[in-house]
Amino acid sequence: MDPNPSQDGTGAEFSSDRPQNFVLRVYYSNQTEKLLEALIERMREHRESFYERVRIVVPNQNMETYLKLALARETGICANVAFRYPRDLVESLRDGRARQLELEDRILTALFDDERLRKAELEPIQSYLAAGDKSRKGVDIRRVQLGKELSRLYTHYRDARPELLECWRAGLFMGGEEERELESWQRSLWLEVVEPSTAAIGDEAVAPPVLHVFGLSYLSRAERDALLRLSKSSTIYVYTLNPCQEIWEVNASPAPDETLPRRYERRGRDLGPGEMFSVHDPFRLSNQGEMLPLRLWSRPGRENLRLLNALTGCELVSRIHEPESKSLLHELQRDIALRKPERTSIPEGLDFDGDESIVFFECGNVRRELEAIASEIWRLTEASPTLRFNEVAVILVPSRAEHYQALIGSVFSEMHRLPHNVVDLPVRSESRLVEACELLLDIPNGRFTRHELLRFITHPTVLGSLPDASSDEWATWCDALGIVHGADRHDHEGTYIRKDVFNWDQGLKRLALGAFMSGERSGDDRLFEQKGDTYLPEEVSSDRMASAGRFGLLVRSLLADAREAGRIQMTVAAWMDFMSGFISSYVEPRTPEDERVLRKCLREVAALSSMRLGGKKVGYSVARELVRSALSGLSGSRGQYLLDGVVVSSFLPMRAIPFKVIFIAGMGENHFPATERKNPLDLVEAQERAGNVSARERDKYLFLETLLSAREKLYLTHVGRDELTGERLSPSSVLLELRETLRRGYVREPLNRQYPLRRYNDKRTGRASPAATREANARALGASLRAHLGRSHLPPLRKLDLPDGVRDALGLLALPAASGGALERGTVSLSALRQFLECPLQGSARFLLRLRDDHSDVDLLVREDEVFRSSALDRAHLLRAAFRNGSDRAAYDEVAHRFELKGSRPTGAFGDAERQLHLEILESWRTALSEVIGDMEELDLSACAPQVLTLGDKRIELYESPLFLIERAGLSVHLCSKKRPYFHARKESLKGFLDHVFRCAAADEPSGAPYRFVVINAPPKGKPSSELFTFAPIARDEARRYLEVLAKDLTRVVHDYFLPCEVVFAGLAKLSLSHTSSQFGPVAHPEDYDALDENVARPIVERRFGLYYKSLGAEP
């Protein structure tokens, strides 16, 4: 039985001294269903037919949906009901969004008025705008950002601290000396710009005969004032959640101890309405006599009720519900509702050990947390046929919501496609179209870099509408065309870049030329000349012509529009028209979700057209900042709320929608409740007052509301281990407080489930997850096979010769044919074998990780700067090509020019400096080579063509050889330019040795002549050196056998030991890491790996280097 006073409020002792003809009535309860009953009663009382409109103010769209469904369910139909939101209430039921835009417009108009900002009291604003980027674009962006923040702050002051604005009107300051400068310029701007516009607010109140305010847990000062103002001409009903019965209820019935209630009553009556807001807790709600959940979590809602009564003289009607004590959850809810004293021990006869109405989950990571939740939902629905999916809610803590939302769809789909709907999504999670809009709007403000444009034009919403277009192909073209930044050469004016390189225009010209001219791919090295500039055609195959055309057309159109946007000045309204057309032209929705999101975006853009800025014309950056701010506030959803299955939502302020089962996920330390962050511009945060609710208090009260909204079960989950370090993580302080409350007076130990890190080890998850079941079965089968065969390791299934029936039963698919050159299984390049000889640790890791020598794994989208120094690979190609063409200045300039046109060599001053260095290297090579072969006239240098050698199940590939062959001298030459610490002639000789072995293995008939190999090194700014190696002829079979053994060694396993070639050449002596090849490669900290024992190392050295020493006629 509810211990409530009469429903007409006559039993409310707290307000018994107030007039009885109330026009403002407040219903409060600890259950939303009771408030719904009161709402339906009042609707039936005041509504004679469905043709009469009912107006209800709700906190958010979720509560609106809940009420629509509940009213339809309870009354048969929900018709002619108009819902509004709190900001409309403050604006006297007018469009709050329009009012906010009007305020922003006034503030921005002032901030764009340089004459007005020259006033002495506004000097801090001038200082802020002048800081940082002093360009017009940078200053204007700061104007908009400051204006948006001031608009929010002034609205906040109006709602939470109206006495601050009253002081400003009276010419006074409210803060202390430490805030005087901050308050001074804010006051001056407000009095001049905002105050003249506030006088009319509320004067034109559109007051309906009856207004219902439902589900607002606590009200701001402005909302309370609005209710009082509207109640002068309307009947107002407020339905608010309150966790417990209050003092007037306790005093209305016999109570053994009235000390605590009287303290509340006396304190509240001692203060007048104005004095209520001079202290933080005027009603002493943080009293130590209360039970912990009320003492620590309940202040916002309970204080709201008292403030409403004290300031408006409203009628208070209690609908507090006393739950039956059927479970631990109900017992706790009952004690909270009745404001029972804090327990210090478990009462006799109370036994909730093993009760599953409040359960704590501890999981290894976010994915496991969601899997645990999904498996528990399936278990509950199987155990209770009456439980429907839409009666289950998963609540995500705000700070981690996006992380969980990114995973929840895939996890729930894996769990037998658990039906669910997600609300409160960032709109970009609903559709990637908003991301595309933001990327597009960033382009005119940028430098037209490869990264900026490619991210947009390869976005799925753009690329998906272009048939045959490929993002990888477009990125590859940009890299081959040397496109880095700038729309055309004019963007490089005033810089060191004087040639037509690195920009989009030259790249697109080269691509267009390649459509009808042959290029380097066909062996045609001719250049195209136009108005004194030369271009290197980028040959395009006939089947890619259409893609290249779409690429060029899209980029040129986009650049033209972006350049025009960055050049002109327009009013905000004109800019919004431009923005709508800009977005509609380039962003094409592909799905119904995309179309819905595009409409949202365009509506936000259209709403900004009302901003005038005093008719001032502004640049694109201002319009972009306004639109960016508007789009960032959009939210989305997936599925139909309360209809399509399990409800997934983040915590929302002022929401207490009931569910039978509630999961709260992400309750980790530092994630919930929110930490207190002070805004340096916010004057309200300087001193706490009654009615102000901090982010931390908001989260705690949301948790209490959620606890009261669970009808049968409450699950509290958190990640208990750091995903990187494995360290144990503590749960939220709120969870620790709840556990302490339960231990003190309800249960010896609350139910806490610890879930294993791997889902295949979790029997609970396995029942609901087919993937977990398959993994567990596979592990059990593997253990059984190992036990049966008596082996600790099993060979890979791909190596087993299994019948087709067995393969089908195991679900094994035939492996597709390998492709990709060096990535083919069983294919090894000669350079990979060389790297393996140089360092088995780094070489085998590089090969097994499939790291390519041509740097093809580099992200081509991220490059934003031109080349300042040629890469090692480009430098080697450039120098070798120049040396082969004659090694003089003319030969070098011809080759270097081509590299410059391709964008792989620096230009301007950087190119000149590199040219001088390269010419010195070429001259050093020429001098050193002349000392070896003598006459350098008519020197014919040739390179080996790519070849493939098949040896058993291995394919050995020789790509373009880095060596030159001088036929008349019978000499192979390796030219390098390495600094002394990194040059080791014996190591470099491995290139010649493997080249020699490969030639012998591939030859039909042995030549019988020795192989002469010279290494020439010309270090930058150093003296050149050379060393000649002569390798004896090797029999064809011996060469083939050696390569096959070496390839099998490489491909077998990672060789996790320290044995670089420098150690081998030093007779297995210990060497510092800095003097070996092991310091370069994918394996970090190679010094942590042990060197092999000499008895183990000797056979390995003999197998891998024996032929090397034998052919040299030397001993290892």
N, C-alpha and C positions, 0 to 999 in steps of 0.2 A: 504494500500500500504506500502510495506517495505521501511523504510528510509535507504536503503543500498547503499554503493558504488558499482561500477561495479564489476561483478563476477570475473574478472581477477585480481582484487586487485589494480588497478591503482588509485583508489580513496582513498587508505589507507594513509592518511597524515602522520601518525605516522612513517611509514617506507619509506616515499618518498625519503629520502636521501640515500637509500641503492641501490645496483645494481639491475637491472630489470630482469636479467636472473636467476630467482629463480629455485632452485632445491628442495626447501622445502616450501610447501604451507600449510597453516593452515586455515581450514574452522571452523568458530565458529557460534553457534546459541543458542537460548534459547529453541529450540525444537529439539528433536532427529530426528523427521521425516524430517526436513530440511537437517540435516546432512546426512540422508540416501539418500535423493535425490542427494546430491552432490557426495556421494560415487558411486551411480549407474552411474552418468554422467561420472565420471573418469574411472570407470571400462569399460564402453562402448568405451571410448576414447582410452584406451590402450589395449583392448582385442579384437582380431579379431575373435576368436572362443572359444568355451568352452574347447578346448584341452589345452589352455594356463592357467597355474595355477595363481590364484590370492592369494596373501598373505596379511592377515589382522591380526593386533595385537589388541586384545580386552582385557578389564580389567578382565573378569571372564567368567565362563561358561554360566551364565545367558544371558549376552550380546551376546555371541556366538550363543545361541539358538534363541534369538530375531532376529539377523541378518540373520540366515539361513532361518527362516520362512519369514521374510520381503523380502529378495532377491528372494525367490521362488515365493512369492505372486506378487511382482512387475515385475520380469523379466521372470517368467514362470518356472524357474529352478534355483537351487543353486548347481552348479556342479563345481568340481575341485577348491574348495576354501579351502585354508589351514589357519587355525586359530592358532595363537600363543599368549603367555601371556607376560606381561611386563618384567618379570624376564628374559625371553628369549631375549627380546630386548636389555637389558643391557649386556647380554653375547653374543652380536653380532649374535642373532638368533640361538644360540646353546642351548642345553638343560640346562636351568637354574637350575633345580633340581640337575643334576649331578654336576654342578659347586659348588652348595652349599654343597653337600656331600663331594666334594674334599676339600673345605675349612675346614669343620668340621674335616675331617680326619687329615689334617695337624696340626690343633690346638690340637686335642686330642693326636696325636703322641707326641707333645711337653709336654703336661700335664702328660703323662704317663712315661716321661723320668725324673727320679728322679735326675740324674746327672745334667741335664740342669736346673732344678728348683732350684738347690743350688746356682745359681748366686745371687749376692746381690740385684740386681734390681728387681728380681722376688720373694723376700722374702715375700711380701704380699700374693702371691699365696700359698706359703708353709704354712703360718699362717692359711689361710682359710682351706686348706686341712687337717691340723692337728687339727682343732677345731671339737668339737662334737664327734661322734662315731669314735674311733681310730682304729677300726678293718679294715682289708684290704677291706672288702666289703663296709663299710661305706665310706672310703676314695675314693675308686674307683667310687662310685656313685656320690660323690661330684665332682670328676674330670670330669665325663661325663656332669653333669649339668652345671658346669662352662664352659666347652668347647662349649656346645650348645649355651649358652648365649653369649659368646665371638664371636662365629661365626655370630650370629644375629647382634651383635653390630658392628663388623667390616664391615659387609655388609651394615648396616645402615649408618656408617660413609662414606663409598664409595658412597652411593646413595645420601645422604643428605648434607654431609660436606666434599667434596674431598679436600678442602684447608687444613683441619686438617691433612690428610694423606700426603699432600705435605710438610707441616711443619715438620712432622716426618721424611720424606725423607731427608730434608735439615738439620736435626739434631737440630731442634727447638721445643719448646713447644708452644702451642697455648692458653691454659687455664691460669687462674690466679694461684696465690700461693695456694689458698685453694684447687684447684684440682690437684696440682702438683704431689703428691704421686700417685694418681689414674692414672693420665695420664702417669706417668713415667713407671710403669710396663706394662700398656697396649701398650705403644709405643715400649718398648723393645721387648715384645713378638711379636708384629706385624712386626717389622723390621726383626726379626730373622726367623719367621715362615711364615708369610703371604706375605710379600713384594716380596720375590723371585718368588712367584707363580702368582703375578698380572701383571708382565711385559708382559706376553704373551696374556693377555685378550684383545681382540679387534684386535690383529694383524692378526688374521685369519678370518676376517669378511666375512661371506657369504652374500653378498649383492645382493638381487634380483633387477631386472631392476626397478620394481615399488613396493612400500610398502605402505599399508594403515594402519593408526593407528586410531582406531575408539572407541569413548566412554570414553576415559580417561579424567576425569574432570580436573585433575592436574597431573603434572609430577614431578618426583624427579630430582635432579641435574644429577644423572647418566643417567636417561632416556633421558633428554634433550641433554646431551653430546653424547649419543649413536645415537640420531637422526642426530645431526650435523656430526658425523663421517660417518654414513651410507649415508648421503646426498652427500658426495663427489663422490660416484659412483652409486647412485640410485636416482630416483625420489620419494620423500616422500610426502604423503598427510596425514595430521593430521585433524581429525574431532572431535572437542571438544565442550562441552557444556559451554556456557557463559551466565549468566543471563540477560545481558543487552547490548545495544549498547555502544560503548566506545568513548573516546575523539575524535579520528580521524573521526568517523562518525558524531559526533555533529559538528565538525569544517568544515566538508564537505558540510553542509547545513546551511542556515541562522539560527542563534541562538541569542535570545535577550540578553543572559548573557553568556559571554565566560570566566568569571573569574575562575570558577571551572575547566573547561577543561584545561585552560592554566596552572593552578597550577599542574595538573597531568603531562602535557606535559613537562613543564620546569623541574620538579623534576626528571622525568625519564631520560631526556637528560643530566642533570647535573652529573649523575653518570656513570662511566665506567662499563664494565661487571664485573670486579673484585670487584668494590666497591658496586655493587648491593647487595652483600651478607654480607656486614659489618653492615647493619642496619636491623631492623625488618620489617618496612613498607616503603620501598623506594619510593613507588608511592602514599603514603598518601591515601590509600583506605578507611581508617576509618574516612573520613572527615565528619564533622557534617552537612554539607549541603545535604548529601545523605539521601534518605528515609531509615527508620530503617532496613528493610530486607537486603538492600544492605550494609548498614553501619556495621551491626553486623554479618551477615551470609555469605557474598559473597567473602571474601578476597581470599580463596584458588584458586578458579577458575579464577577470574579476574587477580590476580597477576601472575598466571601461563601463561596467554596469553601475558602479558607484558614481562615476563622473556623470553619466547620463542622468541619474536620479538627482544628483546635487545641483546640476546646472540647468536642467530643463523642467524639473518638477514633474517628471513623467510617472505614470502608473507602472508599477512592477508586478508582473504576473509570473509566478513560478510554475514550471512544468518539469521540475526535477524528477527523474525516474530512478527508483531504487532497484537495481538488478537483483535477481535471485542468486543466491550463492551456490551455483552449480559447478563452478570451476575456479581455478586460480585467477583467471582473467576477470571473471564476474565478481569475485571476492574483492579484488583490488579496485575495480570500478565502483563497487558498492561503498567501500570505505571512503573513496574520493568523493562520491556524490553526497555522503552524509557528513563529510568533514570530520571523520573519526580522528582521535588523537594518534600521534605516531606510536607505532608498536615497538616494544623493546624485546618481545619474546613471542613465540608461536603459541597461540591459545590451545588449551587442551581440547581434544576432540577434532581439531582442524588438521586434516591430513591430505595435503596436495602433492606429496612426493610422487614423482612419475607423471604428474599432470602435464598434458601437452597443449594447454591453451596458450601458454607463453613459452616460446622456444627460442633459444639463441643458436645461431649457426656460425661456425668459424671455418673459413675456406682458404684454400691456398692462393687463389687469384680470382680475378673478376669473372672469368669464364666458368670456373668451377662453382663460384657463388651462384651464377645464373642457372647452371645445370642442376645444382642442389635445389634451387627454388622450383624449377620446372618439374623435377622428379617428385617433389613433395606435393605439388599441385595435382599431378596425375594420381598420386597415392590417395589424396583426400577425395578426389572425385570418384575413384573406384570404391572407396570405403563408404561414401555417402552419396547414394544415387540422387538425392534431392539437391545437392550442391551443384549450382550452375557456374560455368566459367565466368560469367559477368558479375558474379557475387564474390569474386576474388580480385584483389588489387595488389599490384607491386609498386611500391612508392620508392623513388630514387632520391637520394640526398642531392640538393642543388649543385654542390661543388663538383660532384662526380657524375652528374646526369648524362652528359654527352658521351662520356667514356662507356657507360652502360648501354646507352641507346645505340651506340655503334655496333654492339655485339648481340643485343637481345634478339634481334630478328633472326640471325643465323642460328643462335643457340636454341631458341624455341622451335625453329623449323626442324632442327635435327631431332628434337624430342617429340617424335610422332606428330610434327606440325601442330604444336600446341596453339590453339586459336588465341589471339590477343590483339589489342589495339593500343596504340601509343599516342598519347597526347602530350602537349607542352614540348613537342620537338622543336629544336631550332629549325626554321623553315628550310635550311640547306640540307637537313637530314630527310625531309620529305621529298625534296627534289634538288638536283644539282643545278637547276636553272638559275637560282639566286647566285650561286658561285660564278656562273658564267656571266651574269649581269655585272657583278662586282669586278671581274677581270676586264670586261669590256670598258667599263667606266674608268678604270685605272689607266687605260692606254693613252688618252690625250694628255694626261698629267705626267707621263713618264718620258724616258729617253728613247722610246721605240726600240728597246733591246730585243734580242732574240727571245729571251726568257718571257718578256711581257707579251709579245705577240703570239708566240707558239703556245703558251699556256691557254690562250683564248681560242685560237683557231683550231687547236687539236682537242678542245673540250668536247665531250660526247654530245652536248646539245647543239654544237656547231658542226662537228665533223659527221655526226650521224645523218645529217640531211644531204651530205655530199656523197654520191655513189662512187665507189672505188677509191675513195681517198684513204690514205694511211698515215697515221700520226708518226710512225717510225720513219716512213719514207720522207715525209715533209721535214722532220728533224734532221735526217741525213742530208737532204738537199741543202738545208741552211748551213750545215757544217761544211759541206763541200764547196758551197758558194762563198764561204768566208763572211757570212752575215753575222754581225755582232750587235751594232746599235746604229741609230740614225736612220731617218726616212730616206734621205739622199745626201749628196756631198755638201749641200748647204748647211746641214746640221753640224758639220765638222769645221765650218768656217771659224777662223780665229783660234784654231788648235794646230798642233804639229802635224795633223793628218792632211796632207796636200793632195794626195792622189785619190781617185775615185775608188775607194776600197772600204770594206767593213760595213757599208750601209745596205739597206734593203733594195734601193733602186739599182745599184750595180749588180746585186745578186740576181734580181729578177730579169735584168737584161741578159745576163749570162745564161740563165735558164731558157729564156726565149730564143736566144741564138742557138742553143743546143737542140732546139726542136727542128731546125732545118740545116744545121751545120754539124759536121763530124768533129770530134774532139779527141782528147788524150786516150779515151777508152778505145778508139779505133786506130790509135797510133798517129793521129793528125795533130801536130803541135802548132798549127798556124793560129795567130792572134787576129782578132777583129778590131779594126781601128775606126774611131768615130770622133771627130772634132778634137783631135790631139790626144785622146784617151784610147787605151787598148784594153780589150776584154778577152778573157779566155772562155770560149764556149763550153758549157756544161752539157755534155751529150745526154739526150733523153731517148730511151727506147720507144719504139712506136706504140707499144701497148700501154705506156705510162704518159702519153701525150695529154690525154683528157685530165688526168690527175694534176699534171703540171700546170695546165691551163686554169683549172679551178683554183689551185694554190696561188698563182700569180694574180688572178682577177680578184680574189677575196682580199689578199694583202694590199693590193693597190687601192681598192675601194676603201678599205678600213683606214689606211694611212691618209688618204685624201680627206675623209671625214674627220679624223682625229686632228690633223693639222689645222683644218678650218676651225674646229672647236677650240683649239688652243690659241687661235689668233684673235677671235672676235670677243666683243663685250656686249652683253644683253641684259635685260631685266630678268628677274627670277621667273616670272611667268613665261617669258619667251624661252628661257632655258629649259623649263619643265616640258614645254612642247617639243623642244629639240631632243630631250632625254627620252621621251616616250617614243619618238620616231627612231632614235638611235638604237634603243633596245629592241624594238619590234623588227628592225631591219636585219639585225645580225643574230638574234637569239630566237631560234625556232623551237617551240614545244613539240615534243615527240610523243608524249603520253598524256592521258587525262590529268595526272598529277602535275605535270609540267604546265599544262594550260591553266589549271587552277592557281598555281603559284605565280605564273606570269600576270594573271589578272590582279592578284594581290599587289605585286610590285608596281604595276601601272597605276593602280588606285592610289598607292602611297605617293607616287610621283605627281599624280594629278592633284592630290590634296595640297602639295607644296606650292601650287600655282597661286594660292591665296596670299602668299608672302610677297610684300611689295618692296621692302627696304627703302621706302621713301621714293620709289621710282628710280633709284640709282642703278646704273648698269654695272654689272660685275663680270668677272672672268669665269672660265669654266671651273676652276678649282673650287669656287664658292658653291656653285651648283652641285658639283660632285660631292662635296662634303655634306651638304644638306640631304642629298639622296642616300648617301652611304649611311648616315645616321638613321634615316627612316627605314631602310631595308634591314638594318641590324636588329631592329625591334620586332620584326615579323616572327611569328611562331607558326608551327604547322602541326599536323597530326597524321596518324596512319590508322585506318579503320574507323568504325563508328563507336564513339564513346558510350560505354555502358550497354552495348548491344552485341559487339562482335567478339566477345570472349574476355579473357583476362585483361583487366585495365592496367596499363603501365603508364605511370605519370610521375613527374617530379613533385616535390612538396610545393604547394602554392599557398601564399598567405591567405588567411580567412577562408579556409575550405575545410569542411568536416563532413564529407559524404560517407555514409555508413556502408560497410561491406561485412560479409560473414567472416572472411579470411583476409588478413592484410599481412603482406611482407614489406618490411622496410629494408632496403638494400643499401650497402655502402656506408654503414655506420662505423667507420673507422676513426681512429684518433686523427685530429687535425682536419677531418672532412666534415664533421658535424658535431656540435652546432658551429655556426660561422664564427670566425675570429673577428674581433673588434678592429675595424680599420677606420682611423680618423681621416676625414676629408679636411684638408687645410683651409678650404674656403667656407666650410659650413659653420656658421655661428651657433646653430642649435646644438651641435655636438659639444660645444664648449662647456655646457652645464646641463645635467640631467634634470628633467622636470616630469611631473605627473602627466601621463598620457603619451609620453614619448616611448617608442618601442625600438630598441636596437636590433640589429640583425641577429645577434646571439639570442636575445630574449624571444624574438620572433620564431626562430627555429625550435627553441625549447617548448614554446606554446603550441607550435604545430605538432610536435611529437606528442604532447599531452592530448591534443584534439584527436590525433590518429589513434592513440591508445584507447580513447573513449569511443571511437567510431568502429572498433573491431567488435563484432557481435559474438564470434565463437572462438577465433584463434588469432594470435598475433605472433609473427615470426620476425626476429631481429637478426640481420645477417651482416657480417663484415669480413674483410680479408685479413687473415691472421698472420700472413707471412709476406715479407718483402720479396717481390718477384725476382729481383736481381741478386740480393745478398742472402736471402733465406732467413733473415733476422725476424724474430717474433714482433708482431705489431699489436699494440693495445687497441681495444675497442673505444668507441666514443665515450666521453665522460658521462653522457646521458645514460648509456647502457650500464656503466659502472654504478651510477646512482640508482637505477632501477633494480639491478641485482642486489645492491645493498639493502634496499627497501624490502625486497622479497625475502632475503635471508633473515632479516630482523624479525619479521612477524608473520611469514606466510608459509615458507617451505625451507627445508634444511639446505637444499642446493638446487637452484633453478636448472631446468633441463638445458644442457649445452651439448650440441652435436659438433664434433670435429670431423670434417670431411677430408679424406686423403687427397693428396695433390693430383694423383692420376685417376681419371675416371674409371679405368678398368679395374682399379682396386676397390671401387665403391659399389657395394651390392645394391644400395638404394638407387643410385643413378642408373645402374645397369638395367634395372627393370623398366625404366622409362626411356632409355637411350639405346636405339639399335646400334649406333656406332660404338658405344661403350661395351655393349654385349659382344660385338664382333671382336673388339680388341681383347677382351677378357678371354674369349674362346680361343683366339689365336695364340695368346700367351700360354694358356693351359695346354693347347695342342703342341706347342713348341716344347714345353717342359716334358710332356709325355714322350715326344719323339726323342728328345735328348736322353731321357732315362732309358728308353727302349734300346737306343743305339749305343748307349754308353759314351756319348760324346758331349763335350761342353759347348761346342759350336756346331751349327748346322750350315751346310752350304746354301747359298741363295737359291730360291726356287727357280729363278731363270736358268740356273745351271743344271737343274735336274731334268732328266729325260722322262717326263710324265706323260701318260696316255691322255688323249683329248678328254675322255670322260672324267678323269681325275682333275684336270685343269678346269673343266666346266664346274665340277662340284666345289672346287676351291674358289671359284670366281676369278680365276687368273685370266688376264687379257694378253693376247699376243703383243709383244713389244713392237712399236712402229719402227720402220727402217730409220736408222740414224742418218743424220745429215749435218752439214755444217763444217766440213773440212776437218780441222784439228779436234773438233768436238765429237767426232764419230768414235764410238767405242772400238778399240783395237787400232786406231789411227794415232800415230805419234809423229810429231814433227822433229826434224833434226835439231832445231833449236831447243826443244824440250829435253832431248837427250843430252845436249851440251849443258843446259842448266842443271840437270840431274848430276852430271859429273862435277860441275862446279860446286854444288852443295846438295847432297841428297835430301836433306831436311826441307829446304826451301823449294828445291826443284820438284820433288814429288808432291808437296802440298800445292804448289802452283798448278801442276798438271791435273791432280785429282779435283781441285776446285774449279777447273776449267777456266783459268785466267789466261786471257789472250795476250799475245805480244803486240797486237796491233791496236790496243787500247779501245777495242770495240765495245767494251762494257761501260765506257764513260757515258754519263748522262748528258746527252747533247743539248738538253733544254736549259741547263743551268749556266751556261757561259754568258757573261754579261760584259766582259772587257776584251778589248783587242789584244793582239799578241804583242808583248813587250820584249820577249826573247823566244827564239825558236825552241821548240821542244827537242829533246835529245834525239828522238826518232826523225823529226823533220830536218834537224841539223845534219844528221848523218846522211840522209838521202840527198840533201842539197849539196853538201861538200863532195860526196862521191860522184854525183852527176856533174858538178863543175870540174872536178879533177879529170873525169873521163873525157870531158869536152875540150880539155886543153889546159886547165888549171891556171890560166892567166886571168887578168881582170875582166876582159871582154867575155870570156866563157862564164866567169862567175856572175857577172851582171845580167847576162841573158837568162841563166837558170834562176837567179835570185828574183828577177822580175816576175817570172812565172809563179814562184812561190808567194810573192807578195800579192799578185792578183788573186791567188787562191785564198788569201787570208791566213796563211800559215807561217808568214814571216813578218817581223815588225817593219814599220814604215817610218819615214821622217828621221828625226834625230836618233831614235832607237835603232832603225835600220842601218843608218850610217855607221854607228858605233859597232854594230855586229858585223857589218861588211869589212871593216878594218881588221877585226879579229879573225874573221874567216880567211881573208887574203893572206894573213900571216901564217895560218895553219896550212893553207894550200902550198905556200912557198916552202914551208918546212917539209911537207910531204915530198915535194918535188926534189928538194935538196937531198933528203935522206934516201929516196929511191935511186937517185943518180949515183949515189955512192955504192949502191948494190949492183946495179945493172950497167952503169957507165952511161953510154949515149942515150939521151932522152928524146932525140929527134924521131919523128914519125912513130911515136909510141902508140901501139894499138892495144887498148884495154878492153877486154870483153868480160861479160858476167854470165854466170851459169843460168840456164833456163830452169824453171821449176820442173821437178821430176818426182815420180812416185815409185817406190820399191816395195813389192809384196814379199813378206817373209813369213810363211806359215799363216797364223791368224792375225799377224800384225801388218800394218801398212806404214812404211816409213816415208814421210814426205819432205822433200827439199823445196822450200819456198824460194823466193828471190834471194840468191846468195849475197852476203855482204862482201864477198871476196872478188877481187879482180884477177883475171888470168892474162898474163903476158906470154903469148904463144912463143915468140922468138927467143925469150929467155927461159922458157919452161918454168915459169915461176907464178905462184899464186900470192897475191898481195892482200894483206889486211891493213887498212888505214884506220887509225883511231886517234882520238884527241882526249886523253884522260889526264887528270892531275896525278902527280907522282904517287900519293898514298893509295890510289885506286888502280894503279897500273901494275900488272904482273904479267911479264912476257910469257911465262909458261902457261898461265891461265888462258891468255889470248891464243896460244898455239893450239888449244883444244878445238878451235874453229877450223883450223887447217887440218888437224888430225881427223876429225869427223868427216870433213869434206873429202879427204883422201880415202877413208874407209868406204864412204858411200859410193864414190866413183868406182872403187875396186869391186864392190858388191854388185853394182849395176852394169859393169862392163861385160860384154860377151867374151872378149879376149883380153887377158891382162897385157898391159903395155910393157911391163918389165922395166920401166924407167922409174927412178926415184921421184918422189914428190917434194918439190922445193917450195917452202912457205916462208914468207918474210912478214914480220910484224913491224909496222912503223907507227910510232906514237909521237904526236906533236902536241904537247900540252900547251894550253893557252899561256902566253907570256913565258914559255919555257923552252929549253933546248930540245930539239928532236932526237929520237933514238930509234935504232932498228936492231932486230935480231933475226937471224936466218935459222930455220929448222929444216932439216932434210929427213924425210920419212922414206924408209925402204919400201919396195913394192910388197903388197899383201895379196895372198891368193884369194880368189873370188869366194870360195867356200868358207875360208877362214873369216873373211870380212862379213859375209852374210851371217855366219854363226855368231860373231861378236855382236852385231847389231840386234839380232834376235834375242840374245841373252840380256843385253842391256835394256831393251824395250820391255821385256818381261819383268826385270828388276824394278823398273820405273813404275809400271802399272799395277804391281801387286799390292802394295800397301804404302802408307806414309812411313817414311824412314825417319823415325823420331830419335835421331842421334846426331852428334856433332862430328862431321867428317868432311869439311870443305876441302877443295882441291889444293889449297895453299898448305894445309896440314900434310896432305899426301906428298906434295912436292918437297916439303921440309923433312921428309923421313918420319912422319907421324910425331913430330915435335909439337909441344904445346905452343899455341899462338893466341894472341889477343884477338877478340872478336873484331875489332876495328881493322885488323889486317887480313880479314877473310871475306869470302863471298857470302857468308851466312848472315851478315848484317842487313842484307837487302832481300825482301821477299814477304810473303803473306803471314809467316809465323812470327808472332811478337815474342820478344825476349828469348832469342835462340840460345843465349848463354845459359839458360836454365836447363838445357838438355845436356846429358852426360856424353862425354867422349867414349868411344868404344875401347874395350880392353885390347891391347896390342895383339893378343892371340886371336881375337875375333876380327880385328880390323885387317890383319895381313891377308887372309883369304879374299876378303872383299876387294882390297886394293889390287890384288893379283888378277881377279876376275874382270875388274873394270879398267884398270890402267896397265895391265900386263902387256897388251898389244901396243899401247902407246909407247912404252919404254922399249919394247922389242923392235918396233919399226924405227925408233930413233937410234937403236944400237946402244942404249944406255941401260943401267941397272936402276930398278925402283928404289 
